[in-house]
Amino acid sequence: MDVAKLRAWYWHRQGLDGRLQGNTAARVIEETGWIRSLGSPTAYLGLYARAGIARADADAAVARLEIHELPVVRGCTYVLPKSDFALGLAAGGLTPDSELKTAAKLGVTEKEIAKLCEAVARALEKSAGALDPEQIRQAVGTAARSLGEEGKKKGLSTTLPLALGQLQGRGEIRRVPVDGRLDQQRFRYTLWRPNPLAKFRMAAEEVHGELARRYFTWIGPATLAQFQTFAGITVKAAKAAAAKVGLVEEEKGAESLLLAEDAEKFRDFKTPKTPQYALLGNIDGIALFRRDLGSLMEAPDAGKGGARGDLERHAILDRGRIVGLWDYDVKKQAIGWNSFIKKDRDLEQAVARTEAFVRDELGAARC
């Protein structure tokens, strides 16, 4: 396999070659994949790199519910387009709730959480607007309780987060960023009307199949194991999902698979001859979806980006290859970066553009 071609193909499918310039945030995410958030700047950096989307425009899309951060696969939060709200919530609902298992060991019953969910819903229904967790706690009174020191040790100080998590997963409430931004983790909660799951009727197997179709559209060729890790499902379920969408081998005998309708496009794809630079967040989909840094780096650079398949620093890429790392110094209001390749004018300009974007629109860019 031509590694440079494979990287450039990922680059193209991820919309980093300029093909998505001018598109909306929702359209970009539909095309290139759900964005892992974690209060990081990854969503803003990714939307800017792919389509030149300003932070204000991304925030406006959040406010209009064109995109939204939801708990989905593996219980992890991603930013999704409106067209995938129901699918994402349904996928999240198929993931076992580890917090409920922990709570059960602390004496919390399902009946108790059900009553607390009802109390939270009533409180939000009575409120004039969204409430923060402390306001909700005061409104529900004794329906929520402390789990003591033992609960704190296990990351569950009260029962309230359990109810909020259940209600979010069922599409009955949603989180609203306190200042409307995707790069922080302070939220209020409000009822979600209409519930995006109200008319959703897919069975679990169909949900997994739709996940597979999206995943291999965003980042194929990939292995079944990589899809399984992303989706947080069993090997058997991953194989069944793959069978539903019609995957083919990247090349004869290869573990990597792609959608049959993409096979000819991939064969005919030509690697761009001129550099195409972009500065991305360390949990951007081009790296996170497959968690295989080795395939994005040249051998001499292996190990510089991070461990266990994850980037520890933000990355500079050229046509799918990681060619450097960067961070933002808030005091200096400047990007500090190193390059694995010889610096040229285009690379320096790409750094300067992102530096201006972070300074003027984000203010910070923590990993």
C-alpha positions as CSV (number, residue, x, y, z in Angstrom):
1,M,0.0,0.0,0.0
2,D,1.1,3.5,-0.9
3,V,1.2,5.1,2.6
4,A,1.3,8.6,1.3
5,K,-1.8,7.9,-0.8
6,L,-3.6,6.4,2.2
7,R,-2.9,9.4,4.4
8,A,-3.9,11.8,1.6
9,W,-7.2,9.8,1.2
10,Y,-7.9,10.2,4.9
11,W,-7.1,13.9,4.6
12,H,-9.6,14.2,1.7
13,R,-12.3,12.2,3.4
14,Q,-11.9,14.4,6.5
15,G,-12.4,17.5,4.4
16,L,-9.0,18.9,5.1
17,D,-8.2,19.5,1.4
18,G,-10.4,22.5,1.1
19,R,-13.4,20.7,-0.4
20,L,-15.7,21.9,2.4
21,Q,-14.8,25.5,2.5
22,G,-17.9,27.7,3.0
23,N,-20.1,24.9,4.3
24,T,-22.0,25.0,7.6
25,A,-20.8,23.5,10.8
26,A,-23.6,20.8,10.6
27,R,-22.6,19.9,7.1
28,V,-19.0,19.6,7.9
29,I,-19.7,17.2,10.9
30,E,-22.1,15.1,8.7
31,E,-19.3,14.7,6.1
32,T,-16.3,14.2,8.4
33,G,-17.6,12.8,11.7
34,W,-18.7,13.5,15.2
35,I,-16.3,15.7,17.1
36,R,-15.0,14.6,20.5
37,S,-15.2,17.6,22.7
38,L,-14.1,17.2,26.4
39,G,-14.1,21.0,26.8
40,S,-11.2,21.3,24.4
41,P,-10.8,23.6,21.3
42,T,-10.9,20.6,19.0
43,A,-14.3,21.4,17.5
44,Y,-13.4,25.0,16.8
45,L,-10.0,24.1,15.3
46,G,-11.5,21.3,13.2
47,L,-14.3,23.4,11.8
48,Y,-11.9,26.3,11.1
49,A,-9.4,24.1,9.3
50,R,-12.0,22.3,7.2
51,A,-14.4,25.1,6.3
52,G,-13.0,28.4,7.6
53,I,-15.8,28.5,10.2
54,A,-15.4,31.3,12.8
55,R,-16.0,30.6,16.4
56,A,-19.1,32.9,16.5
57,D,-20.6,31.0,13.6
58,A,-20.0,27.7,15.4
59,D,-21.6,29.1,18.6
60,A,-24.6,30.3,16.6
61,A,-25.0,26.8,15.2
62,V,-25.0,25.5,18.8
63,A,-27.6,28.1,19.8
64,R,-29.9,27.2,16.9
65,L,-29.5,23.5,17.8
66,E,-28.0,22.8,14.3
67,I,-25.2,21.0,16.2
68,H,-25.1,19.9,19.8
69,E,-22.9,18.0,22.3
70,L,-24.4,14.7,23.3
71,P,-23.5,11.6,25.3
72,V,-23.2,8.9,22.6
73,V,-20.9,5.9,21.9
74,R,-19.2,4.5,25.0
75,G,-20.9,7.1,27.1
76,C,-18.5,9.7,25.6
77,T,-19.7,13.2,24.5
78,Y,-19.3,14.3,20.9
79,V,-20.6,17.2,18.9
80,L,-23.2,16.0,16.4
81,P,-25.2,17.5,13.6
82,K,-29.0,17.7,14.1
83,S,-29.5,14.9,11.5
84,D,-27.7,12.5,13.9
85,F,-29.1,13.5,17.3
86,A,-31.5,10.5,17.5
87,L,-29.0,8.0,16.2
88,G,-26.3,9.3,18.6
89,L,-28.6,9.1,21.6
90,A,-29.8,5.6,20.6
91,A,-26.2,4.5,20.3
92,G,-25.4,5.9,23.7
93,G,-28.4,4.0,25.1
94,L,-26.9,0.7,24.0
95,T,-23.8,1.4,26.2
96,P,-24.0,-0.1,29.7
97,D,-24.1,2.7,32.3
98,S,-21.1,2.1,34.5
99,E,-22.1,4.9,36.9
100,L,-25.3,3.1,37.7
101,K,-23.4,0.0,38.5
102,T,-21.1,2.0,40.8
103,A,-24.1,3.6,42.4
104,A,-25.8,0.3,43.0
105,K,-22.8,-0.8,45.1
106,L,-23.4,2.4,47.2
107,G,-27.0,1.4,47.9
108,V,-28.7,3.4,45.2
109,T,-31.7,1.7,43.7
110,E,-33.2,2.1,40.2
111,K,-36.5,3.2,41.9
112,E,-34.7,6.0,43.7
113,I,-33.2,7.3,40.5
114,A,-36.5,7.0,38.7
115,K,-38.1,9.3,41.4
116,L,-35.2,11.7,41.2
117,C,-35.6,11.9,37.3
118,E,-39.3,12.8,37.8
119,A,-38.3,15.5,40.3
120,V,-35.7,16.9,38.0
121,A,-38.2,17.0,35.1
122,R,-40.8,18.8,37.2
123,A,-38.2,21.3,38.4
124,L,-37.2,22.1,34.8
125,E,-40.8,22.3,33.7
126,K,-41.5,24.9,36.4
127,S,-38.4,27.0,35.6
128,A,-38.5,30.0,33.4
129,G,-35.2,28.9,31.7
130,A,-32.3,26.5,32.0
131,L,-31.0,25.6,35.5
132,D,-27.5,24.8,36.7
133,P,-26.9,21.7,38.8
134,E,-27.0,23.7,42.1
135,Q,-30.3,25.2,41.2
136,I,-31.7,21.8,40.3
137,R,-30.4,20.3,43.5
138,Q,-32.2,23.0,45.5
139,A,-35.4,22.5,43.5
140,V,-35.5,18.7,44.0
141,G,-34.7,18.9,47.7
142,T,-34.4,15.5,49.4
143,A,-35.0,13.6,46.2
144,A,-31.3,13.9,45.6
145,R,-28.8,12.8,48.3
146,S,-25.1,12.7,49.1
147,L,-23.3,9.5,48.7
148,G,-20.7,10.4,51.3
149,E,-17.0,9.9,51.3
150,E,-17.2,6.5,49.7
151,G,-19.1,8.0,46.8
152,K,-16.6,10.8,46.4
153,K,-13.8,8.2,46.2
154,K,-15.7,6.6,43.3
155,G,-16.5,9.9,41.6
156,L,-20.1,10.1,42.6
157,S,-20.6,12.7,45.4
158,T,-24.5,12.8,44.9
159,T,-27.2,11.0,43.1
160,L,-28.1,14.0,41.0
161,P,-25.6,13.3,38.1
162,L,-27.1,9.9,37.7
163,A,-30.5,11.3,37.0
164,L,-29.2,14.1,34.8
165,G,-27.3,11.4,32.8
166,Q,-30.3,9.2,32.4
167,L,-32.6,12.1,31.3
168,Q,-30.0,13.3,28.8
169,G,-29.5,9.8,27.4
170,R,-33.3,9.5,26.9
171,G,-33.4,12.8,25.1
172,E,-35.7,14.3,27.7
173,I,-33.3,17.1,28.7
174,R,-30.2,18.6,27.2
175,R,-27.2,20.5,28.4
176,V,-26.8,24.2,27.5
177,P,-23.2,25.6,27.7
178,V,-23.2,28.4,30.2
179,D,-21.5,30.9,27.8
180,G,-22.6,29.1,24.6
181,R,-19.1,27.8,23.9
182,L,-17.9,24.3,23.1
183,D,-14.5,24.6,24.8
184,Q,-15.6,24.6,28.4
185,Q,-17.5,22.3,30.7
186,R,-20.0,24.4,32.6
187,F,-23.6,23.7,31.8
188,R,-27.2,24.4,32.6
189,Y,-30.0,22.0,31.8
190,T,-33.4,22.4,30.1
191,L,-36.2,20.2,28.9
192,W,-35.8,19.0,25.3
193,R,-39.0,19.5,23.3
194,P,-39.6,17.7,21.0
195,N,-37.6,14.8,22.3
196,P,-35.4,13.7,19.3
197,L,-36.0,10.1,20.2
198,A,-39.8,10.4,20.2
199,K,-40.1,9.0,16.6
200,F,-36.9,6.9,16.5
201,R,-37.7,3.2,15.8
202,M,-34.4,1.6,14.9
203,A,-33.5,-1.7,16.5
204,A,-30.0,-2.2,18.1
205,E,-28.7,-4.0,15.0
206,E,-29.9,-1.2,12.7
207,V,-28.2,1.4,15.0
208,H,-24.9,-0.4,14.8
209,G,-25.3,-0.7,11.0
210,E,-25.8,3.1,10.7
211,L,-22.9,3.7,13.0
212,A,-20.7,1.5,10.7
213,R,-21.9,3.3,7.6
214,R,-21.0,6.7,9.1
215,Y,-17.7,5.5,10.6
216,F,-16.3,4.0,7.4
217,T,-17.5,7.1,5.4
218,W,-15.6,9.3,7.7
219,I,-12.4,7.3,8.1
220,G,-12.3,4.2,6.0
221,P,-10.2,2.2,5.3
222,A,-10.2,1.0,8.9
223,T,-10.2,-2.3,10.6
224,L,-13.2,-3.9,12.3
225,A,-11.3,-3.7,15.6
226,Q,-11.0,0.1,15.2
227,F,-14.7,0.4,14.4
228,Q,-15.5,-1.8,17.4
229,T,-13.4,0.5,19.7
230,F,-15.1,3.6,18.4
231,A,-18.6,2.2,18.8
232,G,-18.0,0.4,22.1
233,I,-19.7,-2.8,21.0
234,T,-18.9,-6.5,20.9
235,V,-16.9,-8.2,18.2
236,K,-20.0,-10.1,17.1
237,A,-22.0,-6.8,16.9
238,A,-19.2,-5.1,14.9
239,K,-19.1,-8.0,12.4
240,A,-22.9,-7.9,12.0
241,A,-22.8,-4.1,11.4
242,A,-20.1,-4.5,8.8
243,A,-22.1,-7.1,7.0
244,K,-25.1,-4.8,6.8
245,V,-23.2,-2.0,5.1
246,G,-21.2,-4.0,2.6
247,L,-17.5,-3.5,3.3
248,V,-14.7,-4.7,1.1
249,E,-10.9,-5.1,1.6
250,E,-8.7,-2.2,1.0
251,E,-6.6,-4.6,-1.0
252,K,-6.6,-8.4,-1.2
253,G,-5.8,-9.9,2.1
254,A,-5.8,-6.6,4.0
255,E,-7.5,-6.2,7.4
256,S,-8.5,-2.6,6.6
257,L,-12.0,-2.3,5.0
258,L,-13.9,0.4,3.3
259,L,-17.4,0.9,1.9
260,A,-17.9,-0.9,-1.5
261,E,-19.1,2.4,-3.1
262,D,-15.8,4.0,-2.1
263,A,-13.5,1.3,-3.4
264,E,-13.3,2.7,-6.9
265,K,-12.9,6.2,-5.7
266,F,-10.0,5.1,-3.5
267,R,-8.3,3.3,-6.4
268,D,-8.6,6.3,-8.6
269,F,-7.5,8.8,-6.0
270,K,-4.3,10.8,-6.6
271,T,-2.1,12.1,-3.9
272,P,-1.8,16.0,-4.1
273,K,1.7,17.0,-5.1
274,T,1.8,20.3,-3.2
275,P,1.7,20.6,0.6
276,Q,-1.7,21.2,2.4
277,Y,-1.1,22.2,6.0
278,A,-3.5,22.3,8.9
279,L,-3.2,22.7,12.6
280,L,-5.6,20.5,14.5
281,G,-6.6,19.6,18.0
282,N,-5.1,16.6,19.7
283,I,-8.4,14.7,19.7
284,D,-9.4,15.5,16.1
285,G,-11.1,12.7,14.3
286,I,-8.3,12.1,11.7
287,A,-6.3,10.7,14.6
288,L,-8.9,9.7,17.2
289,F,-11.3,7.6,15.0
290,R,-8.6,5.0,14.3
291,R,-6.2,5.7,17.1
292,D,-3.3,4.6,15.0
293,L,-0.7,7.4,15.1
294,G,1.9,5.2,13.4
295,S,0.0,5.3,10.2
296,L,0.0,9.1,10.2
297,M,3.7,9.5,11.0
298,E,7.0,8.7,9.3
299,A,9.1,6.1,11.1
300,P,11.7,8.6,12.4
301,D,8.9,10.6,14.0
302,A,7.2,7.6,15.7
303,G,6.7,8.1,19.4
304,K,6.9,11.9,19.3
305,G,3.2,12.5,19.2
306,G,2.0,10.4,22.1
307,A,1.4,6.9,23.4
308,R,-1.4,4.3,23.1
309,G,-2.5,5.7,19.8
310,D,-3.5,9.1,21.2
311,L,-1.9,12.5,20.5
312,E,-0.7,14.3,23.7
313,R,-0.2,17.6,21.9
314,H,-2.0,19.4,19.1
315,A,-0.7,18.4,15.7
316,I,0.4,20.0,12.4
317,L,-0.5,17.8,9.4
318,D,0.3,17.9,5.7
319,R,-1.9,15.7,3.5
320,G,-2.6,13.4,6.3
321,R,0.9,13.1,7.7
322,I,1.7,14.5,11.1
323,V,4.7,16.8,10.5
324,G,4.8,18.7,13.7
325,L,3.3,19.5,17.1
326,W,2.0,22.8,18.6
327,D,0.6,24.4,21.7
328,Y,-0.6,27.9,22.5
329,D,1.1,30.2,25.0
330,V,-1.7,32.3,26.5
331,K,0.7,34.8,28.1
332,K,2.7,35.4,24.9
333,Q,-0.5,35.0,22.8
334,A,1.5,32.9,20.4
335,I,1.8,29.4,19.1
336,G,4.9,27.4,20.1
337,W,5.6,24.7,17.6
338,N,8.2,22.2,16.3
339,S,8.4,20.7,12.9
340,F,9.5,17.2,11.8
341,I,10.1,18.6,8.3
342,K,12.0,21.6,6.9
343,K,9.9,24.7,7.5
344,D,8.7,26.6,4.4
345,R,6.7,29.7,3.8
346,D,3.4,27.9,3.4
347,L,3.9,26.1,6.7
348,E,4.7,29.3,8.6
349,Q,1.7,31.0,7.1
350,A,-0.6,28.1,8.2
351,V,0.8,28.5,11.8
352,A,0.3,32.3,11.6
353,R,-3.3,31.9,10.5
354,T,-4.2,29.5,13.3
355,E,-2.3,31.6,15.8
356,A,-4.5,34.6,14.8
357,F,-7.6,32.4,15.0
358,V,-6.8,31.2,18.5
359,R,-5.7,34.6,19.8
360,D,-8.6,36.6,18.3
361,E,-11.5,34.1,18.7
362,L,-10.6,31.4,21.2
363,G,-8.2,33.0,23.7
364,A,-6.7,29.7,24.5
365,A,-6.2,26.2,23.1
366,R,-5.5,23.7,25.8
367,C,-5.0,20.1,25.1
